[in-house]
């Protein structure tokens, strides 16, 4: 239904709102107005006892503000906000601003966030007009590609605030660390981003630290770990999972001395296979899987020895890559079997950063170090919402208490 008799001509672009969308939009407008009126009624009721000298009410309705359109996921919705008049003579004048419709709001938060995610997911700024027209229609106002410049600054402010958050009330039992390289500029130099993800005492995974470093050096990792301690992470994590980068492990022993080490099996497998001829890689990969998929440490040790004997004669360099981290590769057997799938690899960080690499490849022109880091942060935070909690969360209190696990099973003490 329309408020006038003007005939609506079809949009020449081919976009036409269907009847269902119009009904939804009309219902949304009514709901918004009802919510605003209810909020205003509550405010008037709270000050109903305040009167002027002549007995009139201090606060009264005073018409409405000019109608404005708010862009939502179902298109623009026209709303009217009632105006409030304070008849009081003091300096503390009361005004009314609806909580669901702040002043100057022209776009719903979901639409405002649509722009950065189109950009982050690979849509170039030149294609924004077409993409937005398909999503919210050609009448979308205020959604120009130039908004990206301001949003990039907002991403960086969000990142800086996140870096300073307090961790004093938190405890993290497992941490995953990785240094991820991607190319933020149209140059040969790659940016190294140092990432730490933690699992707290409730089994929730969370991005703990993310900053750029110098080639995963010990000093760079030391600064990251010391910053975690400075912001309140006083108790050493029980286990750290990462690849064989010596910089991280050296820094870990300095900052969190009691934290045990687990080498990432995905990284180790790739490193070993890269040192083998392609003709034997498929077979060798199966033998490596026999090690870390064994049900007990004893079976893993047997499979480990078999690999060394089978490939050590011809390809000693590949075997050396495996043998040098033998103890650290099998640490997971001292933790609950329910956690093995989580703590044998740091691959969640690497897989999340695949999106970052995709985006930096799609970006045309130069992408600065600051924008690249802010973009990586936003993508990691988005991915964090989809990370699975640890299986076997009932085992976490036992780990905190220092209960011994052997081959993934709890060991009960015999009481004399």
Kinemage of the C-alpha trace (Angstrom):
@kinemage 1
@onewidth
@group {chain A} dominant
@subgroup {mainchain}
@vectorlist {calphas} color= white
{ca unk a 1} P 0.000 0.000 0.000
{ca unk a 2} L 1.167 3.544 -0.806
{ca unk a 3} L 0.198 6.904 0.682
{ca unk a 4} L -0.398 8.488 -2.748
{ca unk a 5} L -1.971 7.644 -6.087
{ca unk a 6} L 1.164 8.069 -8.178
{ca unk a 7} L 1.757 5.113 -10.481
{ca unk a 8} L 5.010 3.298 -9.748
{ca unk a 9} L 7.013 2.614 -12.899
{ca unk a 10} L 9.349 -0.386 -13.008
{ca unk a 11} L 12.995 0.276 -12.144
{ca unk a 12} L 14.972 0.485 -15.415
{ca unk a 13} L 17.801 -1.466 -13.791
{ca unk a 14} L 15.529 -4.490 -13.513
{ca unk a 15} L 15.411 -4.478 -9.695
{ca unk a 16} L 11.889 -4.675 -8.299
{ca unk a 17} L 10.872 -5.134 -4.690
{ca unk a 18} L 8.437 -8.011 -4.333
{ca unk a 19} L 5.214 -7.827 -2.332
{ca unk a 20} L 6.624 -9.922 0.499
{ca unk a 21} L 9.549 -7.535 0.956
{ca unk a 22} L 7.144 -4.590 1.108
{ca unk a 23} L 5.102 -6.347 3.807
{ca unk a 24} L 8.245 -7.110 5.822
{ca unk a 25} L 9.460 -3.531 5.456
{ca unk a 26} L 6.094 -2.142 6.576
{ca unk a 27} L 6.092 -4.446 9.573
{ca unk a 28} L 9.640 -3.405 10.447
{ca unk a 29} L 8.639 0.272 10.381
{ca unk a 30} L 5.720 -0.372 12.721
{ca unk a 31} L 7.864 -2.387 15.131
{ca unk a 32} L 10.508 0.341 15.240
{ca unk a 33} L 7.898 3.030 15.900
{ca unk a 34} L 6.250 0.922 18.614
{ca unk a 35} L 9.586 0.357 20.344
{ca unk a 36} L 10.412 4.072 20.208
{ca unk a 37} L 6.979 5.048 21.574
{ca unk a 38} L 7.318 2.523 24.414
{ca unk a 39} L 10.741 3.935 25.329
{ca unk a 40} L 9.360 7.484 25.302
{ca unk a 41} L 6.368 6.448 27.424
{ca unk a 42} L 8.717 4.949 30.016
{ca unk a 43} L 10.688 8.209 30.133
{ca unk a 44} L 7.516 10.312 30.538
{ca unk a 45} L 6.286 7.993 33.297
{ca unk a 46} L 9.591 8.309 35.171
{ca unk a 47} L 9.189 12.113 35.288
{ca unk a 48} L 5.400 12.237 35.650
{ca unk a 49} L 5.642 13.632 39.200
{ca unk a 50} L 7.720 16.614 38.139
{ca unk a 51} L 5.441 19.612 37.613
{ca unk a 52} L 5.876 23.287 36.874
{ca unk a 53} L 4.712 25.994 39.202
{ca unk a 54} L 1.338 26.233 37.447
{ca unk a 55} L 0.765 22.480 37.692
{ca unk a 56} L 1.643 21.565 34.121
{ca unk a 57} L 3.836 18.534 33.396
{ca unk a 58} L 7.523 19.247 32.900
{ca unk a 59} L 7.968 16.765 30.035
{ca unk a 60} L 5.506 16.584 27.151
{ca unk a 61} L 5.325 15.228 23.599
{ca unk a 62} L 6.118 17.876 21.012
{ca unk a 63} L 5.377 16.499 17.565
{ca unk a 64} L 7.899 14.448 15.594
{ca unk a 65} L 11.258 14.969 13.980
{ca unk a 66} L 11.436 14.941 10.163
{ca unk a 67} L 11.088 11.468 8.713
{ca unk a 68} L 14.347 9.768 7.830
{ca unk a 69} L 15.246 6.563 6.058
{ca unk a 70} L 17.419 3.938 7.707
{ca unk a 71} L 19.059 1.437 5.396
{ca unk a 72} L 18.603 -2.133 6.619
{ca unk a 73} L 19.168 -5.590 5.218
{ca unk a 74} L 15.667 -5.457 3.654
{ca unk a 75} L 16.232 -2.053 2.090
{ca unk a 76} L 15.440 1.488 3.300
{ca unk a 77} L 12.848 1.820 6.086
{ca unk a 78} L 11.252 5.226 6.749
{ca unk a 79} L 10.849 6.047 10.451
{ca unk a 80} L 9.638 9.001 12.500
{ca unk a 81} L 11.041 9.807 15.930
{ca unk a 82} L 8.786 11.660 18.398
{ca unk a 83} L 10.123 14.909 19.798
{ca unk a 84} L 10.246 15.636 23.531
{ca unk a 85} L 9.906 19.063 25.105
{ca unk a 86} L 11.328 19.916 28.514
{ca unk a 87} L 9.479 22.909 29.988
{ca unk a 88} L 11.833 23.175 32.914
{ca unk a 89} L 13.903 26.312 33.441
{ca unk a 90} L 17.080 24.694 34.788
{ca unk a 91} L 20.263 23.927 32.859
{ca unk a 92} L 19.787 20.149 33.045
{ca unk a 93} L 17.469 19.818 30.100
{ca unk a 94} L 16.203 16.317 29.291
{ca unk a 95} L 16.260 15.184 25.701
{ca unk a 96} L 15.056 11.978 24.086
{ca unk a 97} L 17.165 9.793 21.809
{ca unk a 98} L 15.873 6.241 21.195
{ca unk a 99} L 18.395 3.573 22.117
{ca unk a 100} L 17.610 1.548 18.978
{ca unk a 101} L 17.815 4.590 16.701
{ca unk a 102} L 20.690 6.891 17.707
{ca unk a 103} L 21.003 10.342 16.270
{ca unk a 104} L 22.316 10.590 12.709
{ca unk a 105} L 22.015 6.839 12.192
{ca unk a 106} L 21.450 6.171 8.496
{ca unk a 107} L 22.508 2.533 8.191
{ca unk a 108} L 21.828 -0.490 10.365
{ca unk a 109} L 24.939 -2.007 11.908
{ca unk a 110} L 24.586 -5.152 9.791
{ca unk a 111} L 24.676 -3.053 6.607
{ca unk a 112} L 27.512 -0.893 7.889
{ca unk a 113} L 29.531 -4.064 8.456
{ca unk a 114} L 28.658 -5.317 4.987
{ca unk a 115} L 31.209 -3.023 3.363
{ca unk a 116} L 34.346 -4.179 5.176
{ca unk a 117} L 33.402 -7.820 4.766
{ca unk a 118} L 32.843 -7.421 1.041
{ca unk a 119} L 36.304 -5.918 0.921
{ca unk a 120} L 37.897 -8.516 3.180
{ca unk a 121} L 36.347 -11.432 1.339
{ca unk a 122} L 37.810 -10.386 -1.978
{ca unk a 123} L 35.407 -7.947 -3.648
{ca unk a 124} L 37.438 -5.079 -5.082
{ca unk a 125} L 36.241 -1.537 -4.431
{ca unk a 126} L 35.513 -1.080 -8.127
{ca unk a 127} L 32.912 -3.867 -7.965
{ca unk a 128} L 31.092 -2.490 -4.906
{ca unk a 129} L 28.291 -0.784 -6.827
{ca unk a 130} L 27.263 -3.987 -8.571
{ca unk a 131} L 27.600 -6.127 -5.428
{ca unk a 132} L 25.581 -3.750 -3.235
{ca unk a 133} L 22.843 -3.345 -5.842
{ca unk a 134} L 22.395 -7.117 -5.886
{ca unk a 135} L 22.237 -7.288 -2.078
{ca unk a 136} L 20.127 -4.290 -1.009
{ca unk a 137} L 18.903 -2.818 -4.285
{ca unk a 138} L 20.034 0.150 -6.385
{ca unk a 139} L 18.383 2.655 -4.037
{ca unk a 140} L 20.986 1.987 -1.320
{ca unk a 141} L 22.219 5.354 -0.147
{ca unk a 142} L 25.467 6.149 1.579
{ca unk a 143} L 27.188 2.884 0.658
{ca unk a 144} L 29.945 4.174 -1.580
{ca unk a 145} L 33.324 2.521 -1.974
{ca unk a 146} L 34.980 5.597 -0.461
{ca unk a 147} L 33.671 4.478 2.929
{ca unk a 148} L 36.431 1.853 2.944
{ca unk a 149} L 39.063 4.482 3.798
{ca unk a 150} L 37.274 5.373 7.015
{ca unk a 151} L 36.585 1.743 7.852
{ca unk a 152} L 40.255 0.830 7.479
{ca unk a 153} L 41.045 3.393 10.159
{ca unk a 154} L 38.319 1.890 12.361
{ca unk a 155} L 39.845 -1.579 11.931
{ca unk a 156} L 43.190 -0.275 13.133
{ca unk a 157} L 41.624 1.418 16.185
{ca unk a 158} L 39.831 -1.849 17.024
{ca unk a 159} L 43.112 -3.722 16.712
{ca unk a 160} L 44.955 -1.298 19.006
{ca unk a 161} L 42.214 -1.525 21.641
{ca unk a 162} L 42.238 -5.334 21.424
{ca unk a 163} L 46.018 -5.393 21.939
{ca unk a 164} L 45.620 -3.576 25.266
{ca unk a 165} L 42.829 -5.711 26.741
{ca unk a 166} L 43.333 -7.118 30.242
{ca unk a 167} L 43.917 -10.878 30.617
{ca unk a 168} L 44.247 -10.892 34.409
{ca unk a 169} L 41.023 -12.824 35.040
{ca unk a 170} L 41.752 -15.489 32.435
{ca unk a 171} L 43.671 -18.765 32.440
{ca unk a 172} L 44.804 -20.537 29.282
{ca unk a 173} L 45.889 -24.166 29.418
{ca unk a 174} L 46.903 -24.672 25.792
{ca unk a 175} L 48.417 -22.188 23.362
{ca unk a 176} L 49.055 -22.576 19.626
{ca unk a 177} L 51.750 -20.441 18.026
{ca unk a 178} L 52.667 -19.866 14.412
{ca unk a 179} L 54.430 -17.314 12.278
{ca unk a 180} L 52.485 -16.772 9.073
{ca unk a 181} L 53.893 -15.046 6.015
{ca unk a 182} L 51.860 -13.188 3.433
{ca unk a 183} L 52.600 -10.501 0.901
{ca unk a 184} L 50.997 -7.167 1.879
{ca unk a 185} L 52.708 -5.044 -0.766
{ca unk a 186} L 53.466 -5.213 -4.440
{ca unk a 187} L 57.072 -6.013 -3.578
{ca unk a 188} L 59.294 -8.969 -2.843
{ca unk a 189} L 59.203 -8.502 0.919
{ca unk a 190} L 56.715 -10.640 2.822
{ca unk a 191} L 55.117 -9.695 6.117
{ca unk a 192} L 55.524 -12.101 9.041
{ca unk a 193} L 52.598 -12.116 11.438
{ca unk a 194} L 53.162 -13.817 14.806
{ca unk a 195} L 49.951 -15.404 16.063
{ca unk a 196} L 49.056 -17.048 19.376
{ca unk a 197} L 45.710 -18.748 19.994
{ca unk a 198} L 44.779 -20.010 23.454
{ca unk a 199} L 42.260 -22.430 24.946
{ca unk a 200} L 40.970 -21.366 28.362
{ca unk a 201} L 39.860 -23.453 31.319
{ca unk a 202} L 36.385 -23.792 29.782
{ca unk a 203} L 37.685 -25.135 26.472
{ca unk a 204} L 37.037 -21.945 24.497
{ca unk a 205} L 39.589 -21.008 21.850
{ca unk a 206} L 40.524 -17.358 21.574
{ca unk a 207} L 42.971 -15.209 19.653
{ca unk a 208} L 45.476 -14.059 22.279
{ca unk a 209} L 48.138 -12.196 20.353
{ca unk a 210} L 48.816 -11.112 16.810
{ca unk a 211} L 51.566 -8.776 15.693
{ca unk a 212} L 54.140 -8.487 12.965
{ca unk a 213} L 57.654 -9.657 13.718
{ca unk a 214} L 61.070 -9.991 12.149
{ca unk a 215} L 61.278 -13.471 10.593
{ca unk a 216} L 60.062 -15.267 13.730
{ca unk a 217} L 63.170 -14.275 15.680
{ca unk a 218} L 63.559 -15.085 19.363
{ca unk a 219} L 63.385 -11.394 20.213
{ca unk a 220} L 60.114 -10.927 18.306
{ca unk a 221} L 58.490 -13.923 20.005
{ca unk a 222} L 59.864 -12.834 23.381
{ca unk a 223} L 58.148 -9.467 23.022
{ca unk a 224} L 54.837 -11.159 22.179
{ca unk a 225} L 55.008 -13.522 25.182
{ca unk a 226} L 56.169 -10.805 27.586
{ca unk a 227} L 53.255 -8.633 26.492
{ca unk a 228} L 50.856 -11.463 27.380
{ca unk a 229} L 52.420 -11.689 30.827
{ca unk a 230} L 52.312 -7.914 31.255
{ca unk a 231} L 48.583 -7.889 30.509
{ca unk a 232} L 47.858 -10.421 33.233
{ca unk a 233} L 48.663 -13.918 31.935
{ca unk a 234} L 50.604 -14.861 35.071
{ca unk a 235} L 50.131 -18.649 35.080
{ca unk a 236} L 52.172 -20.628 32.584
{ca unk a 237} L 50.117 -22.523 29.987
{ca unk a 238} L 50.324 -26.282 30.383
{ca unk a 239} L 51.236 -26.976 26.742
{ca unk a 240} L 52.386 -24.990 23.712
{ca unk a 241} L 51.858 -26.277 20.173
{ca unk a 242} L 53.842 -24.987 17.213
{ca unk a 243} L 56.201 -25.828 14.387
{ca unk a 244} L 59.960 -26.202 14.688
{ca unk a 245} L 60.812 -22.479 14.546
{ca unk a 246} L 63.588 -22.153 17.120
{ca unk a 247} L 62.764 -18.518 17.883
{ca unk a 248} L 59.448 -19.322 19.533
{ca unk a 249} L 60.706 -22.213 21.655
{ca unk a 250} L 63.712 -20.265 22.921
{ca unk a 251} L 61.460 -17.367 23.922
{ca unk a 252} L 58.908 -19.719 25.509
{ca unk a 253} L 61.511 -21.256 27.813
{ca unk a 254} L 62.475 -17.785 28.994
{ca unk a 255} L 58.970 -16.415 29.628
{ca unk a 256} L 56.880 -19.520 30.458
{ca unk a 257} L 59.528 -21.922 31.704
{ca unk a 258} L 57.194 -24.680 32.920
{ca unk a 259} L 55.161 -24.910 29.694
{ca unk a 260} L 55.681 -28.199 27.870
{ca unk a 261} L 56.291 -28.394 24.123
{ca unk a 262} L 54.385 -30.191 21.374
{ca unk a 263} L 55.623 -29.952 17.789
{ca unk a 264} L 52.994 -29.602 15.074
{ca unk a 265} L 52.624 -32.841 13.120
{ca unk a 266} L 51.255 -31.115 10.011
{ca unk a 267} L 54.319 -28.877 9.712
{ca unk a 268} L 56.666 -31.747 10.553
{ca unk a 269} L 55.088 -34.021 7.949
{ca unk a 270} L 55.472 -31.369 5.250
{ca unk a 271} L 59.106 -30.710 6.218
{ca unk a 272} L 60.034 -34.396 6.123
{ca unk a 273} L 58.235 -35.086 2.848
{ca unk a 274} L 59.909 -32.088 1.198
{ca unk a 275} L 63.271 -33.783 1.832
{ca unk a 276} L 62.150 -37.013 0.136
{ca unk a 277} L 61.837 -37.747 -3.580
{ca unk a 278} L 58.298 -37.447 -4.895
{ca unk a 279} L 58.179 -41.121 -5.811
{ca unk a 280} L 58.211 -42.203 -2.145
{ca unk a 281} L 56.320 -39.310 -0.558
{ca unk a 282} L 52.880 -40.962 -0.591
{ca unk a 283} L 54.226 -44.115 1.081
{ca unk a 284} L 56.297 -42.139 3.602
{ca unk a 285} L 53.289 -40.003 4.497
{ca unk a 286} L 51.358 -43.119 5.442
{ca unk a 287} L 54.213 -44.274 7.673
{ca unk a 288} L 54.330 -40.860 9.365
{ca unk a 289} L 50.603 -41.100 10.014
{ca unk a 290} L 51.198 -44.472 11.691
{ca unk a 291} L 53.309 -42.662 14.286
{ca unk a 292} L 50.989 -39.890 15.446
{ca unk a 293} L 47.808 -41.918 14.976
{ca unk a 294} L 49.023 -44.754 17.207
{ca unk a 295} L 46.843 -45.379 20.259
{ca unk a 296} L 49.747 -45.616 22.705
{ca unk a 297} L 53.207 -44.107 23.025
{ca unk a 298} L 54.757 -47.595 22.807
{ca unk a 299} L 53.087 -48.206 19.430
{ca unk a 300} L 54.177 -44.748 18.266
{ca unk a 301} L 57.773 -45.497 19.255
{ca unk a 302} L 57.688 -48.721 17.233
{ca unk a 303} L 56.317 -46.876 14.189
{ca unk a 304} L 58.934 -44.157 14.711
{ca unk a 305} L 61.778 -46.696 14.709
{ca unk a 306} L 60.338 -48.353 11.611
{ca unk a 307} L 60.370 -45.048 9.732
{ca unk a 308} L 63.973 -44.359 10.757
{ca unk a 309} L 65.125 -47.832 9.664
{ca unk a 310} L 63.169 -47.743 6.398
{ca unk a 311} L 64.184 -44.310 5.144
{ca unk a 312} L 67.356 -43.531 7.091
{ca unk a 313} L 69.762 -45.367 4.792
{ca unk a 314} L 68.898 -43.475 1.591
{ca unk a 315} L 67.383 -40.254 2.891
{ca unk a 316} L 69.156 -39.428 6.118
{ca unk a 317} L 68.383 -35.677 5.894
{ca unk a 318} L 64.646 -36.347 5.911
{ca unk a 319} L 65.001 -38.704 8.888
{ca unk a 320} L 67.143 -36.180 10.768
{ca unk a 321} L 64.343 -33.616 10.483
{ca unk a 322} L 62.059 -36.077 12.232
{ca unk a 323} L 64.428 -37.486 14.841
{ca unk a 324} L 65.623 -34.136 16.205
{ca unk a 325} L 62.137 -33.393 17.629
{ca unk a 326} L 61.254 -36.956 18.630
{ca unk a 327} L 60.366 -36.260 22.270
{ca unk a 328} L 58.450 -33.048 21.504
{ca unk a 329} L 56.431 -34.782 18.775
{ca unk a 330} L 55.045 -37.346 21.240
{ca unk a 331} L 54.219 -35.060 24.190
{ca unk a 332} L 50.483 -35.258 23.440
{ca unk a 333} L 50.358 -38.812 24.844
{ca unk a 334} L 50.623 -37.258 28.326
{ca unk a 335} L 47.329 -35.393 27.865
{ca unk a 336} L 43.691 -36.551 27.619
{ca unk a 337} L 42.914 -38.530 24.468
{ca unk a 338} L 39.886 -36.285 23.880
{ca unk a 339} L 42.298 -33.386 23.301
{ca unk a 340} L 44.675 -35.123 20.893
{ca unk a 341} L 42.911 -33.929 17.751
{ca unk a 342} L 43.370 -30.347 18.973
{ca unk a 343} L 46.917 -30.404 20.324
{ca unk a 344} L 48.775 -32.424 17.685
{ca unk a 345} L 48.814 -29.522 15.225
{ca unk a 346} L 48.714 -25.734 14.956
{ca unk a 347} L 46.910 -26.002 11.611
{ca unk a 348} L 43.856 -23.898 12.697
{ca unk a 349} L 46.051 -20.784 12.517
{ca unk a 350} L 47.437 -21.705 9.125
{ca unk a 351} L 44.012 -22.521 7.665
{ca unk a 352} L 42.528 -19.266 8.941
{ca unk a 353} L 45.307 -17.276 7.303
{ca unk a 354} L 44.524 -18.871 3.957
{ca unk a 355} L 41.724 -16.276 3.740
{ca unk a 356} L 44.204 -13.492 4.447
{ca unk a 357} L 46.463 -14.678 1.655
{ca unk a 358} L 43.493 -14.872 -0.697
{ca unk a 359} L 42.511 -11.299 0.131
{ca unk a 360} L 46.013 -9.856 -0.239
{ca unk a 361} L 46.314 -11.514 -3.628
{ca unk a 362} L 43.009 -10.006 -4.758
{ca unk a 363} L 43.910 -6.514 -3.564
{ca unk a 364} L 44.950 -4.288 -6.430
{ca unk a 365} L 47.696 -1.763 -5.771
{ca unk a 366} L 49.653 -1.380 -2.578
{ca unk a 367} L 48.461 -2.704 0.753
{ca unk a 368} L 50.317 -1.083 3.638
{ca unk a 369} L 51.749 -2.937 6.605
{ca unk a 370} L 49.151 -1.320 8.910
{ca unk a 371} L 46.192 -2.182 6.679
{ca unk a 372} L 47.471 -5.720 6.149
{ca unk a 373} L 47.752 -6.284 9.890
{ca unk a 374} L 44.334 -4.760 10.592
{ca unk a 375} L 42.801 -6.900 7.850
{ca unk a 376} L 44.391 -10.057 9.254
{ca unk a 377} L 43.044 -9.147 12.705
{ca unk a 378} L 39.492 -8.689 11.427
{ca unk a 379} L 39.576 -11.998 9.587
{ca unk a 380} L 40.945 -13.834 12.623
{ca unk a 381} L 38.244 -12.369 14.867
{ca unk a 382} L 35.613 -13.425 12.337
{ca unk a 383} L 37.050 -16.945 12.224
{ca unk a 384} L 37.209 -17.085 16.028
{ca unk a 385} L 33.425 -17.233 16.207
{ca unk a 386} L 33.487 -20.521 14.309
{ca unk a 387} L 36.288 -22.223 16.223
{ca unk a 388} L 35.223 -25.417 17.952
{ca unk a 389} L 35.560 -25.743 21.686
{ca unk a 390} L 37.832 -28.464 22.996
{ca unk a 391} L 36.336 -31.922 23.210
{ca unk a 392} L 36.477 -33.471 26.680
{ca unk a 393} L 36.147 -30.170 28.539
{ca unk a 394} L 35.509 -32.147 31.737
{ca unk a 395} L 39.213 -33.084 31.643
{ca unk a 396} L 40.418 -29.503 31.913
{ca unk a 397} L 40.019 -29.240 35.717
{ca unk a 398} L 42.097 -32.437 36.017
{ca unk a 399} L 44.878 -30.856 33.959
{ca unk a 400} L 44.817 -27.799 36.234
{ca unk a 401} L 45.084 -30.065 39.279
{ca unk a 402} L 48.096 -31.854 37.784
{ca unk a 403} L 46.432 -35.249 37.312
{ca unk a 404} L 48.712 -37.633 35.422
{ca unk a 405} L 47.669 -38.937 32.010
{ca unk a 406} L 49.359 -41.796 30.225
{ca unk a 407} L 48.482 -42.706 26.641
{ca unk a 408} L 45.538 -40.314 26.948
{ca unk a 409} L 44.043 -42.045 29.991
{ca unk a 410} L 43.879 -40.769 33.558
{ca unk a 411} L 46.136 -42.575 35.982
{ca unk a 412} L 44.542 -43.248 39.382
{ca unk a 413} L 46.765 -43.245 42.459
{ca unk a 414} L 46.616 -46.361 44.627
{ca unk a 415} L 45.679 -45.438 48.146
{ca unk a 416} L 47.658 -47.412 50.726
